[in-house]
Amino acid sequence: MIAEDESLLLYLNEAIATTRDKDSLFQIVTEKLRLIFPFDMIAVVTLDPGLQHKRIFLRQYFNESSGEEADLLPRDRPQRTPVAGSPVELMLQNPVVQVMDIAQASRTYPDSTAFQRMLTNGMHYLTVVPLRTAGTLIGFMALAARRHPELPPADRDLMEKIGSLVASAISNTLAFEEVAQREREKSLQLAVNNVLLSIKEREPLFKAVVQELSQVVPFQYFGIRVQRNGEPLKAFAEFSRPAEKAPFQALDPDRGPNLEERERMHQQVAHLWLKPAIYTNQEFDALARRYPLMRQVREQHNTRALLIAPIWNRPDGAAVLSLADSRPDAFRQEDLDVVLSLVPQIALALENLFAFEQIEALRTQVEQERTYLIDEINTTTNFEEVIGNSPVMQAVLRRVAQVAPTDTTVLITGETGTGKELIARALHHLSPRHERALIKLNCAALPAQLIESELFGHEKGSFTGATDRRMGKFELADGGTIFLDEVGELPLDLQAKLLRVLQEKEFERIGGQRVIHSNARVIAATNRVLEDEVAAGRFRADLYYRLNVFPVRLPALRERPEDIEPLARYFLERFTKQMGRPVRGLRERDLQALRAYSWPGNIRELEHVLEQAVIVSQGPFLEFAGFSATAAQASPALPDFSSPLLTLKEQERQHILAALQLTGGRVSGPNGAAVLLDINPKTLEARMKKLGIRRTVVAGE
């Protein structure tokens, strides 16, 4: 018998020395042990140096009838649990080879699921073997059996010797696992570092990080939340997978309804993100009972465990990484240590991403400004090329030269078609801001609900159709000039917001909370009489006084008849070159007709008349398609100041009638009176109705 014992010990010692795989090693140990000591279950429990925590290192059940393995439960990721309140306390009271009565022990620990399972399977006795290396207790080996084992002194000595060999095997295995874990962590850090160096876009970068991290720390959800500039903590990158082997998919941070409610729930648990922690089992259940957000993720996503690793927490903001899983015991301290080891790299990645995204935003702004500048290059006319030698026009140019070098707000007034945009461009190009863009917005060309977005921009998801963040015109005009054409068309609610920009030089995007500052010079233009609009309650008086710091009034073309001939020859030369037509002469009688016409559409109308003449002319002289014969009749003569002056209402009626005469009564369309008068067709129809002008009588009036 002694020879057999020595042979067994020698065999086990050799197996321990040559086998590195834990499962294979303990398969050999259990097979040899059962030859000399019958048992139905074996479990190995390891202890930490302070004997305060334990973990199941191996657990294996055997079928009594066949003697074959029935339930092998090696724990690849064993959990540390407290010794206090567990049956291991009984073993520690007398750490020697001993036999316990399971039924009696279970009365001391009625909540022990291990005892209950053994009793259910007919096991009544537990042989406990202490595991020691160099005299230090590192755990216990427990052998459960249905029949009472006989343990004479010789067998007890043998079990102690076997326990020493098993303890050595456990120490070796733990050492190999620790080395392997460190190698995995180093490989993970190297892989993540390579990802950070090679990928610059947010979603691909963190998706690669998630793939690498999941090889070492299994999880189902990965999220990074960031707080910047006093804003709430918001999702920055989120990924999840429905099953263990499924690929990770990026989540939309703005997904689902009630975004404000979800952000409010996140604020309730914001204090949890301030320190590294693991919440599993009962700890996570307690969080779910206390906080709606935790309860929601448990019910909707079956989350049962949470790992939190703060990335930074500083005065200008915070950032946190979190992992979640449906397994109640998914995470352990070693997992948290691995994630925390990656925090410096992830923090650097976040800083780089913020820098890249800021650079991209600036690049987008520069590109948009470049588009505006190209448009300016293609359409601008130098100040010296402004055509107008009449005294009234020279007075305008003197005022432009006076105010251009300043940052003073300018209000350009005048009838439609008098060249207000041309003067605005001259003001910008003669100012110190000429190297930055001139940003233009026609306040009458957009629906009221879109003007605010155009002026101030919007955040993604701020309203239906807002699929991306957009910079507003004031943001683009920072350091340059913004030209608000037809400012009198602004709705009253937007007038208040525009007033704030003029006063405070700041605004927020639609749906945004960050205050944006803009150092933009404002030039506004209108064909309305804003004093009348203020009196009628359609325009804010405070905004009017903010805009009307330096007024520039452009004279109507009928007030500067001496400029009609140079303007006509300028347009004639330009259209002739553009269309590749032969140069044709301008007869004196046609010039007289042009001077005699009142030009309700001003320079724009003159331009259109010349363009049409270049298109239809066939002979050596320009042909004005009936304009010369009818213009003098359709147009009132130049003002005769010896006669009573017409009221503004009467003048407006005559202008509309003259425009309708030229267009054959057509109101809308490309050749309609609305285009000629540069107003909205619906607005023109409303004014016609107000002035008593009917389409059916236009030709006869």
C-alpha positions in Angstrom: 0.0 0.0 0.0 2.9 2.3 0.8 4.4 1.6 -2.6 1.1 2.5 -4.3 0.9 5.8 -2.3 4.5 6.7 -3.3 3.7 5.8 -6.9 0.7 8.0 -6.9 2.6 10.9 -5.4 5.4 10.5 -7.9 2.9 10.4 -10.7 1.1 13.5 -9.5 4.4 15.3 -9.0 5.5 14.5 -12.5 2.1 15.6 -13.9 2.4 18.9 -12.1 5.9 19.5 -13.3 5.1 18.8 -17.0 1.5 20.1 -17.4 0.7 23.8 -17.8 -2.9 23.6 -18.8 -5.2 23.9 -15.8 -8.0 21.8 -17.1 -5.7 19.0 -18.3 -3.8 19.1 -15.0 -6.8 18.7 -12.7 -8.3 16.1 -15.0 -5.3 14.0 -14.2 -5.5 14.7 -10.5 -9.1 13.8 -10.2 -8.8 10.6 -12.1 -5.9 9.4 -9.9 -7.5 10.5 -6.7 -10.7 8.5 -7.4 -8.7 5.3 -7.8 -7.8 5.4 -4.1 -10.4 7.7 -2.6 -14.0 7.5 -3.9 -15.8 10.8 -4.2 -18.7 12.3 -6.3 -17.6 15.9 -6.5 -14.4 17.9 -6.2 -13.9 21.6 -5.7 -10.8 23.7 -5.2 -11.2 27.0 -3.5 -8.4 29.6 -3.4 -7.9 32.3 -0.8 -6.2 35.7 -1.0 -3.2 36.4 1.3 -5.4 38.0 3.9 -7.9 35.1 3.9 -10.7 37.6 3.3 -11.8 36.6 -0.2 -12.2 33.3 -2.0 -12.8 32.1 -5.5 -13.8 28.8 -7.1 -10.7 27.6 -8.9 -12.2 24.2 -10.0 -15.5 22.4 -9.6 -16.3 19.0 -11.1 -19.2 16.5 -10.6 -19.2 12.8 -11.4 -22.0 10.4 -12.2 -22.3 7.6 -9.6 -23.4 4.9 -11.8 -20.9 5.3 -14.7 -18.1 7.0 -12.9 -17.8 9.4 -15.8 -17.6 13.2 -15.6 -21.1 14.7 -15.4 -20.6 18.4 -14.8 -17.2 20.1 -15.4 -17.2 23.8 -14.4 -13.7 25.2 -14.8 -14.0 28.9 -14.2 -12.0 30.9 -16.8 -12.9 34.1 -15.0 -13.5 33.1 -11.4 -15.1 35.8 -9.2 -13.7 36.9 -5.8 -16.4 36.7 -3.1 -16.1 37.4 0.6 -15.2 34.5 2.9 -17.4 35.9 5.7 -20.8 34.2 5.8 -19.7 31.3 3.6 -18.9 27.6 4.5 -15.2 28.4 4.1 -15.4 30.0 7.5 -15.9 26.5 9.0 -12.8 25.2 7.2 -10.7 28.1 8.4 -11.7 27.3 12.1 -9.7 24.1 11.9 -7.6 24.0 8.7 -6.7 20.2 8.8 -7.8 17.2 6.9 -11.3 16.5 8.2 -14.7 15.1 7.3 -17.8 17.3 7.6 -21.4 16.3 7.8 -23.0 18.4 5.0 -26.5 18.4 6.6 -25.2 19.6 9.9 -23.0 22.3 8.3 -25.9 23.5 6.1 -27.9 24.3 9.3 -25.1 26.8 10.1 -25.1 28.2 6.5 -28.7 27.7 5.3 -28.2 30.1 2.3 -25.3 28.0 0.9 -26.3 27.0 -2.6 -23.3 24.6 -2.8 -24.5 22.7 0.3 -28.1 22.6 -1.0 -27.0 21.2 -4.4 -24.9 18.5 -2.8 -27.7 17.4 -0.5 -30.1 17.4 -3.5 -27.7 15.1 -5.3 -27.5 12.7 -2.3 -24.0 13.8 -1.1 -23.8 13.9 2.7 -20.1 14.0 3.6 -17.4 16.5 2.7 -13.7 15.7 3.1 -11.7 19.0 3.4 -8.0 19.1 2.6 -6.0 22.3 3.3 -3.7 23.5 0.5 -0.4 24.9 1.7 2.8 26.1 0.0 5.8 26.7 2.1 3.6 26.5 5.2 1.2 29.2 3.9 -2.5 28.3 3.5 -3.7 29.2 0.0 -7.0 27.4 -0.1 -8.9 24.1 0.3 -9.7 21.0 -1.7 -13.1 19.6 -0.9 -14.2 16.1 -1.8 -18.0 15.3 -1.5 -19.3 11.7 -1.2 -22.5 9.9 -0.7 -21.0 7.4 1.7 -19.0 8.2 4.8 -15.3 8.0 3.9 -12.9 6.0 6.0 -9.9 8.1 6.8 -7.3 6.3 8.8 -4.1 8.2 9.9 -2.2 6.9 6.9 -4.9 8.2 4.5 -4.9 11.6 6.2 -1.1 11.8 5.8 -1.5 10.9 2.1 -4.2 13.5 1.6 -2.0 16.2 3.2 0.8 15.3 0.8 -1.6 15.3 -2.1 -2.8 18.7 -0.9 0.7 20.0 -1.0 1.2 18.9 -4.5 -2.2 20.4 -5.6 -1.2 23.6 -3.8 2.0 23.7 -5.9 0.0 23.1 -9.0 -2.4 25.9 -8.2 0.5 28.3 -7.5 2.1 27.4 -10.8 -1.1 27.8 -12.7 -1.9 31.2 -11.1 1.6 32.3 -11.9 1.2 31.2 -15.6 -2.2 32.9 -15.7 -0.8 36.1 -14.3 2.0 36.1 -16.9 -0.5 35.4 -19.7 -2.8 38.1 -18.4 0.1 40.6 -18.4 1.0 39.6 -21.9 -2.6 40.1 -23.1 -2.7 43.5 -21.4 0.6 44.5 -23.1 -0.7 43.3 -26.4 -4.0 45.2 -25.9 -2.1 48.4 -25.1 0.1 48.0 -28.1 -3.0 47.3 -30.4 -4.9 50.3 -29.0 -1.8 52.5 -29.5 -1.6 51.4 -33.1 -5.3 52.2 -33.5 -4.9 55.6 -32.1 -2.0 56.4 -34.4 -3.7 55.1 -37.6 -7.3 56.2 -37.3 -8.5 59.8 -36.9 -12.3 59.5 -37.3 -14.4 59.1 -34.1 -16.5 56.1 -35.0 -13.9 53.9 -36.7 -11.3 54.7 -34.0 -13.5 53.7 -31.0 -14.9 50.7 -32.9 -11.4 49.4 -33.3 -10.7 50.1 -29.6 -13.9 48.2 -28.7 -12.8 45.2 -30.7 -9.4 45.0 -29.1 -10.7 45.5 -25.6 -13.4 42.9 -25.9 -10.7 40.3 -26.5 -9.4 40.8 -23.0 -12.5 42.0 -21.1 -15.8 40.5 -22.4 -18.7 43.0 -22.4 -21.9 43.8 -24.4 -21.9 47.6 -24.2 -19.1 50.2 -24.5 -19.8 53.9 -24.0 -17.9 57.2 -23.6 -19.6 60.2 -22.3 -18.1 63.7 -22.3 -18.9 67.0 -20.7 -17.5 70.2 -22.1 -17.9 73.9 -21.6 -20.5 73.5 -18.8 -22.9 71.4 -21.0 -24.5 68.2 -19.7 -22.6 64.9 -19.9 -23.4 63.7 -23.4 -22.8 60.5 -25.3 -19.6 60.7 -27.4 -19.2 57.2 -28.6 -21.4 54.1 -27.9 -21.3 50.5 -29.2 -23.2 47.4 -28.4 -23.8 43.8 -29.7 -26.9 41.7 -29.2 -25.0 38.4 -28.8 -21.6 37.3 -27.6 -20.1 36.5 -31.0 -22.0 39.3 -32.9 -20.1 42.3 -34.2 -20.3 45.6 -32.3 -22.5 48.2 -33.8 -22.3 52.0 -33.3 -25.3 53.5 -31.5 -26.8 56.9 -32.4 -26.3 59.1 -29.3 -29.6 61.0 -30.2 -31.6 57.8 -30.6 -35.1 57.4 -29.3 -37.7 59.9 -28.1 -37.5 62.0 -25.0 -33.9 63.0 -25.3 -34.3 65.7 -22.7 -35.7 63.1 -20.2 -32.8 60.7 -20.9 -30.3 63.5 -20.3 -32.0 64.3 -17.0 -31.8 60.7 -15.9 -28.1 60.7 -16.8 -27.6 63.8 -14.6 -29.1 61.9 -11.7 -26.3 59.3 -11.8 -23.5 61.8 -12.8 -21.8 61.4 -9.4 -21.3 57.7 -10.1 -19.0 58.6 -13.0 -16.5 60.3 -10.7 -14.7 57.3 -9.4 -13.6 53.8 -10.7 -16.1 51.2 -9.7 -17.7 47.8 -10.5 -21.4 47.3 -9.8 -22.5 43.6 -10.1 -25.2 41.3 -8.7 -26.9 42.9 -5.7 -25.0 46.2 -6.0 -26.4 46.8 -9.5 -29.8 45.8 -8.4 -29.6 48.4 -5.7 -28.7 51.0 -8.3 -31.6 49.9 -10.5 -34.0 50.4 -7.5 -32.7 53.8 -6.8 -32.1 55.4 -10.2 -34.6 55.4 -13.2 -31.7 55.2 -15.8 -30.3 52.0 -14.2 -33.8 50.5 -14.0 -34.4 51.4 -17.6 -31.2 49.7 -18.9 -31.9 46.7 -16.8 -35.4 46.3 -18.1 -34.8 47.2 -21.7 -31.3 45.8 -22.3 -31.1 43.1 -19.6 -28.1 44.8 -18.1 -26.9 43.3 -14.8 -23.4 44.5 -14.4 -21.6 47.9 -14.9 -18.0 48.9 -14.9 -17.0 52.6 -14.7 -13.6 54.2 -15.4 -13.3 58.0 -15.3 -11.1 59.4 -18.0 -10.8 62.9 -16.5 -12.6 65.2 -14.2 -11.4 68.8 -14.3 -12.8 72.3 -14.2 -13.5 72.5 -17.9 -15.4 69.2 -18.1 -15.4 65.5 -17.5 -15.2 62.2 -19.5 -16.0 58.6 -18.4 -15.8 55.2 -20.0 -18.4 52.6 -19.0 -18.9 48.9 -19.9 -22.1 46.9 -19.3 -23.1 43.3 -19.6 -26.1 41.0 -19.0 -24.2 38.6 -16.7 -24.6 39.5 -13.1 -20.9 38.6 -12.3 -19.5 39.9 -15.6 -16.7 42.1 -14.2 -14.0 41.7 -11.6 -11.3 44.0 -10.2 -8.8 42.7 -12.8 -11.1 44.0 -15.6 -11.2 47.4 -14.0 -7.4 47.4 -13.7 -7.1 46.6 -17.4 -9.5 49.4 -18.4 -7.9 51.9 -16.2 -4.5 51.0 -17.8 -6.0 52.2 -21.1 -7.4 55.5 -19.7 -4.3 57.6 -20.5 -4.3 56.4 -24.1 -8.1 57.0 -24.5 -7.7 60.5 -22.9 -5.1 61.4 -25.4 -7.3 60.0 -28.2 -10.2 62.2 -27.0 -8.0 65.3 -26.9 -6.8 64.5 -30.4 -10.3 63.9 -31.7 -11.5 67.2 -30.2 -8.5 68.9 -31.9 -9.2 67.1 -35.2 -13.0 68.0 -35.1 -12.2 71.6 -34.3 -9.7 71.7 -37.2 -12.4 70.1 -39.4 -15.0 72.7 -38.3 -12.5 75.5 -39.0 -11.7 73.9 -42.4 -15.4 73.8 -43.2 -15.8 77.4 -42.2 -12.8 78.4 -44.3 -14.2 76.4 -47.2 -17.6 78.1 -46.9 -15.9 81.5 -46.7 -13.9 80.6 -49.7 -17.1 79.9 -51.6 -18.4 83.3 -50.6 -15.2 84.9 -51.6 -15.2 83.3 -55.0 -18.7 84.5 -55.4 -17.5 88.0 -54.5 -14.7 87.8 -57.0 -17.1 86.8 -59.7 -19.7 89.4 -58.9 -18.1 92.3 -57.2 -17.6 95.7 -58.8 -14.9 97.9 -57.5 -15.8 101.2 -55.9 -14.2 103.1 -58.7 -16.4 101.2 -61.2 -19.7 102.3 -59.6 -21.4 104.1 -62.5 -22.9 107.4 -61.6 -21.6 111.0 -62.2 -24.8 112.7 -61.1 -24.6 114.9 -58.1 -26.9 112.8 -56.0 -24.9 109.7 -56.7 -21.6 111.4 -56.0 -23.0 112.4 -52.6 -23.8 108.7 -51.9 -20.3 107.7 -52.8 -18.8 110.3 -50.5 -20.8 108.9 -47.6 -19.7 105.4 -48.5 -16.1 106.5 -48.4 -16.6 108.1 -45.0 -18.1 105.1 -43.2 -16.3 102.2 -45.0 -13.1 102.2 -42.9 -15.1 102.0 -39.6 -17.0 99.1 -38.0 -20.2 101.2 -37.8 -23.5 99.5 -38.7 -24.9 100.9 -42.0 -28.5 100.9 -43.1 -28.9 101.2 -46.9 -32.3 102.3 -48.0 -33.8 102.8 -51.5 -36.3 101.5 -53.9 -35.9 98.0 -55.3 -33.2 97.7 -58.0 -31.2 100.8 -57.0 -28.0 98.8 -56.3 -28.1 98.3 -52.5 -26.1 95.1 -52.6 -23.5 96.8 -54.8 -23.0 99.5 -52.2 -22.8 96.9 -49.5 -20.0 95.1 -51.3 -18.2 98.5 -51.8 -18.5 99.1 -48.1 -16.9 95.7 -47.3 -14.1 95.9 -49.8 -13.1 99.4 -48.6 -13.1 98.3 -45.0 -10.3 96.7 -42.9 -12.3 93.5 -43.0 -12.0 93.0 -46.7 -9.7 90.0 -46.3 -12.5 88.1 -44.6 -15.8 87.0 -46.3 -18.8 89.1 -47.0 -21.7 86.9 -46.0 -25.1 87.7 -47.5 -28.6 86.8 -46.5 -31.8 87.9 -48.2 -34.3 88.0 -45.4 -37.2 87.9 -47.8 -36.1 84.8 -49.8 -36.6 82.2 -47.0 -39.6 81.1 -45.0 -39.7 82.6 -41.5 -39.0 79.2 -39.9 -35.7 78.8 -41.8 -34.3 82.3 -41.4 -33.3 81.7 -37.8 -31.4 78.6 -38.8 -29.7 80.5 -41.6 -28.7 83.4 -39.3 -27.7 81.4 -36.2 -27.2 77.8 -37.3 -28.6 74.7 -35.6 -27.5 71.6 -33.9 -28.1 68.0 -35.1 -31.6 66.9 -34.2 -32.8 70.3 -33.1 -35.8 70.1 -35.4 -37.3 67.8 -38.1 -34.8 67.6 -40.9 -31.8 68.8 -38.9 -29.7 65.7 -39.8 -26.4 67.6 -39.2 -25.0 70.5 -37.3 -24.9 73.7 -39.4 -23.1 76.9 -38.9 -25.1 80.1 -39.2 -24.3 83.2 -41.2 -23.2 85.2 -38.2 -20.8 82.4 -37.2 -19.4 82.4 -40.8 -19.1 86.2 -40.8 -17.0 86.3 -37.6 -14.2 88.9 -38.4 -15.9 89.8 -41.6 -19.1 91.5 -42.7 -22.7 90.2 -42.8 -25.1 91.8 -45.3 -28.8 91.5 -44.3 -30.8 92.3 -47.4 -34.5 93.2 -47.1 -34.1 93.3 -43.3 -37.6 94.8 -43.0 -39.0 91.4 -43.9 -37.8 89.8 -40.7 -40.5 88.5 -38.3 -40.8 90.2 -35.0 -39.5 87.3 -32.9 -36.3 87.2 -35.0 -35.9 90.9 -34.7 -35.4 90.5 -31.0 -32.7 87.8 -31.5 -31.0 90.0 -34.1 -31.0 92.9 -31.6 -29.2 90.7 -29.1 -26.5 89.9 -31.6 -26.1 93.6 -32.4 -25.9 94.5 -28.7 -24.1 91.6 -27.1 -22.2 90.1 -30.1 -23.4 86.6 -29.0 -26.0 84.0 -29.8 -26.8 80.3 -29.6 -27.5 77.8 -32.4 -31.1 76.4 -32.5 -31.1 73.5 -30.1 -27.7 74.4 -28.7 -26.7 75.6 -25.3 -23.2 77.0 -26.0 -23.0 80.8 -26.4 -21.2 81.7 -29.6 -19.5 85.1 -30.0 -19.4 86.8 -33.4 -17.4 89.9 -34.3 -19.2 90.7 -37.5 -19.9 94.1 -39.0 -23.6 94.4 -39.9 -24.8 96.1 -43.1 -28.5 96.1 -43.6 -30.7 97.1 -46.6 -34.4 97.6 -47.1 -36.7 99.0 -49.7 -39.3 99.7 -47.0 -39.7 102.9 -45.0 -38.7 101.5 -41.6 -40.1 104.6 -39.8 -43.5 103.7 -41.1 -43.0 100.0 -40.2 -42.1 101.0 -36.6 -45.2 103.2 -36.4 -47.3 100.4 -37.6 -45.8 97.9 -35.1 -44.3 95.7 -37.7 -40.7 96.6 -36.8 -39.0 97.0 -33.5 -38.0 100.6 -32.7 -35.0 99.5 -30.7 -33.7 97.4 -33.6 -34.3 100.2 -36.1 -32.2 102.6 -34.0 -29.5 99.9 -33.8 -29.4 99.5 -37.6 -29.9 103.2 -38.5 -26.5 104.3 -37.0 -25.3 105.5 -40.4 -28.0 105.7 -43.1 -27.2 105.7 -46.8 -30.1 106.4 -49.1 -29.7 105.4 -52.7 -31.6 107.6 -55.2 -34.1 106.1 -57.6 -33.0 106.1 -61.3 -35.6 108.7 -62.2 -33.7 111.1 -59.8 -30.5 110.7 -61.7 -31.5 110.8 -65.4 -28.0 111.9 -66.4 -26.7 108.5 -65.4 -29.1 106.6 -67.7 -26.9 106.8 -70.8 -23.6 105.7 -69.2 -25.5 102.8 -67.5 -27.2 101.8 -70.7 -23.8 101.8 -72.6 -22.2 99.8 -69.8 -24.9 97.1 -69.9 -24.9 97.1 -73.7 -21.1 96.4 -73.7 -21.4 93.7 -71.1 -24.2 91.8 -72.7 -22.7 92.1 -76.2 -19.5 90.4 -74.9 -21.4 87.7 -72.9 -23.6 86.7 -75.8 -21.1 87.0 -78.5 -23.4 89.4 -80.4 -22.2 92.2 -82.8 -21.9 95.7 -81.5 -25.0 97.7 -82.3 -25.6 101.4 -82.1 -27.9 103.2 -79.7 -30.2 105.7 -81.4 -30.9 109.1 -79.9 -34.6 108.7 -80.0 -34.2 105.5 -78.0 -32.0 107.3 -75.5 -34.7 110.0 -75.2 -37.3 107.3 -74.5 -35.1 105.7 -71.9 -34.6 109.1 -70.1 -38.3 109.8 -70.3 -39.3 106.6 -68.6 -39.8 106.6 -64.8 -38.1 103.2 -64.2 -40.1 101.8 -61.3 -37.7 98.9 -61.3 -34.7 101.3 -61.4 -31.3 100.0 -62.5 -32.4 96.4 -62.4 -35.2 97.2 -64.8 -32.8 99.1 -67.1 -30.5 96.1 -67.1 -33.3 93.7 -68.1 -34.4 96.1 -70.9 -30.9 96.3 -72.3 -30.4 92.5 -72.1 -33.7 91.9 -73.9 -32.7 94.4 -76.6 -29.4 92.7 -77.2 -31.2 89.4 -77.6 -33.9 90.5 -80.1 -31.9 93.1 -82.1 -31.1 92.1 -85.8 -30.0 95.3 -87.6 -27.2 97.8 -87.0 -29.1 99.5 -84.1 -30.6 98.2 -80.9 -34.3 97.3 -81.0 -36.2 97.7 -77.8 -39.2 95.5 -78.7 -41.8 98.4 -78.6 -40.2 100.1 -75.6 -39.5 103.3 -77.4 -43.0 103.7 -78.7 -44.8 102.9 -75.5 -42.5 103.9 -72.7 -43.2 107.6 -72.8 -47.0 106.9 -72.8 -46.8 104.2 -70.1 -44.4 106.3 -68.0 -45.3 109.5 -66.1 -43.1 112.4 -66.9 -40.3 113.5 -64.6 -41.6 115.2 -61.5 -43.0 118.6 -62.1 -42.5 120.3 -58.8 -44.8 123.2 -59.8 -47.7 120.7 -59.6 -49.0 119.1 -56.4 -46.8 116.2 -55.3 -48.2 112.7 -55.5 -48.7 110.7 -52.3 -46.6 107.6 -51.7 -49.7 105.5 -52.2 -50.4 107.2 -55.6 -46.7 106.8 -56.6 -46.8 103.1 -55.7 -50.0 102.6 -57.7 -48.4 104.3 -60.8 -45.2 102.1 -60.4 -47.2 98.9 -60.3 -49.3 100.0 -63.3 -46.2 100.8 -65.3 -44.7 97.4 -64.5 -47.8 95.6 -65.5 -48.0 97.6 -68.7 -44.5 96.4 -69.6 -45.3 92.8 -68.8 -48.7 92.7 -70.5 -50.5 92.3 -67.2 -48.5 89.3 -66.1 -47.8 89.3 -62.3 -45.7 86.2 -61.6 -43.3 84.1 -63.6 -39.9 84.9 -65.0 -41.2 87.8 -67.1 -43.8 89.0 -64.6 -44.1 92.3 -62.9 -43.1 90.8 -59.5 -39.6 90.0 -61.0 -39.4 93.5 -62.5 -40.3 95.1 -59.1 -38.2 92.6 -57.2 -41.0 91.6 -54.7 -42.8 88.4 -53.9 -45.7 87.7 -56.4 -48.1 87.1 -53.4 -47.0 90.5 -51.9 -47.6 92.2 -55.3 -51.0 90.7 -55.6 -51.9 91.8 -52.0 -50.7 95.4 -52.8 -52.7 95.4 -56.1 -55.8 94.4 -54.2 -55.2 97.1 -51.6 -54.6 99.8 -54.3 -57.7 98.6 -56.3 -55.7 97.4 -59.3 -57.5 94.6 -61.2 -55.7 92.4 -63.7 -58.7 92.7 -66.1 -58.3 96.5 -66.4 -54.5 96.8 -66.4 -54.2 97.1 -70.1 -56.7 99.9 -70.2 -55.5 102.0 -67.2 
